[in-house]
Amino acid sequence: MSTPASETRRVQDFWTERHGRSDGGTHDNFFSHPLVAAYVSLRAFGDLTSQMEALAVQVGERTRPGARLFSPGCGRAGKEIFLAARFPDREIVTMDLTPAILDEARAEAARRGLANLTIEQGDFNRLELEPRSFDMVLGLSSIHHIEALEHFWSQVRRALKPGGSVLAEEYIGPNRLQWTAAQQREGTRVLRELVQDEHKPDHREVVPVPLEVIIAGDPSEAVRSRDILPTCRAAGFDVTAYLGVGCSLLQPVLMNQVHTYDPRNWEHNLRLMQLFREEDRLLRAGVLEDDFAAFLAVPKA
């Protein structure tokens, strides 16, 4: 049986694999800290089940041997490779735009002998899927990069077989990281009242990330993230399950400076716990809303 420490490490490994280097490099680099990753799992599941294990359980329960799954925007396909290895009796089709990255993913899949994983090049803003061709469509931190959401959801609805579903874990926060007035106010207050100077090398107040910085880093980053769920529902889906992950305070406060919190320093961990408690209070009071969530959606009859 896994110990809490090993489970926490698994959670950290998941976020590191999905989002890149352990020292960050993306807007969600705050997930690289093991205590933050544990907080995310506790919010979503009430325990330290890793995100990958939770995903695998849902795939196992909601699909059967022979099922076909589609995952847009795979990057290096870390999650898709995990699922293909976990479910050799399911077929997984995934795609992304950058040839060099896809070559890396294909090489890793070949190294692992995964004959049930197909990695294609394509643009998910111009998606064309065969009718009734998939049992499940996955959103694995990729849908928030899609601008043509209306077209995307129409293609997904067309491609799902009867009884099919969408299983997603996504950033659903403000478009282009343009923090809300509440996030700016509460984040700046928390930085002033709860965050010590040594943990503020990047910023001392919460302000919207400059658009030129976002676009230079990734032109598709959070392009219409806040529209994901509304456009999903408008396209004829019922969101039948929703797990809020919060992070609407943590992300603007900790991004690009979470590395100053040493996981082996229990004073630092206590400071992070105070941030967790404050975010939870603000979420419960309705002052903030989830910036990250997992959800299940099915086409309406």
Beta strands, then each sheet from edge to edge (+ up, - down):
strand 1: 68-72
strand 2: 91-96
strand 3: 117-121
strand 4: 134-140
strand 5: 160-171
strand 6: 237-246
strand 7: 292-299
sheet 1: 3+ 2+ 1+ 4+ 5+ 7- 6+
end
